[in-house]
């Protein structure tokens, strides 16, 4: 493949074909691979070179895949043990009905932030939201915005696949990317609560039949103290290196353990704290199963990222930005926005943006950490489109029609857009 440069027309054609096939309900992995193959052939590659493009692209995401599989241990423990439900119940109970929207948004944010996938976090909190919404007279659109916006905020500070992809895409420690997302995440949470509060009387309300009793038998769930052990261990271990660097403590700064080790260790420690050591096979199997679909999509995204990387598309985009007089800083969030919108996935969007435009972003003078945060937050703006799984999972969780769910997309974009703007201002211009 040495010396091969695929036409940008082929790269765009391949991406367009992949999107169309996803919209036509073809499995996203096959859609991405087919788009990459056809795009490479259109762009001037022969059959042998096309295979090399795909292999090179998929190899580039293997580091992310390994860490995502490792994260499955923590995710499996949090979900299967009931720890995530315990945390959600505790937060909502603490804030009470008068601050229901804040409680729901914060609960989803925290559950996502500790390593639970955002669709699963919404599924966990949705029954509580429907019950609270029915009692307090809060509309479905406001309830789901609270869950989705809170989830988006938690997602950019989590050890989830999207954050791992952002870190690996720019060769950074996962903990540094998580820390850098804190201020944008807080701003996203605030905007979520404000906008959702304005919408609480807008749209369809929760009926008595849709409201479910979220009061569960707490005896089958761990206590709050035990439930937070796993995420607490993960956060402490991930943060030791950045804290040591900031404080100047050499012993801490030299402690550098990859997330591939930390996340499974945290999951196992948490499982032991909850007295569930006999269920290690069950929890890890569940976590692996939940990660499988994400891993396959990441591999598919790697294929099409290989196509775009082998093309001159990034050069054309950079030239367009320079000709328009727009600051090159905007390439990072724009790449995240466009790629996540195309695939309707935050993690896939980050993979494509970093793999396709990463070097071009760095060449324009953007620091790696700034680039990672801006791409990452950009990928949360319009990532919940109908061609993606998240759209349909959340619609089902809140018992909404497709039309009702479509109406939420602009409000989700406000939340994601806020985080992208804050990240761009902080890391693109102020620092």
Order of alpha helices (4+ residues) and beta strands (2+ residues): alpha-alpha-alpha-alpha-alpha-alpha-alpha-alpha-alpha-alpha-alpha-alpha-alpha-alpha-alpha-alpha-alpha-alpha-alpha-alpha-alpha-alpha-alpha
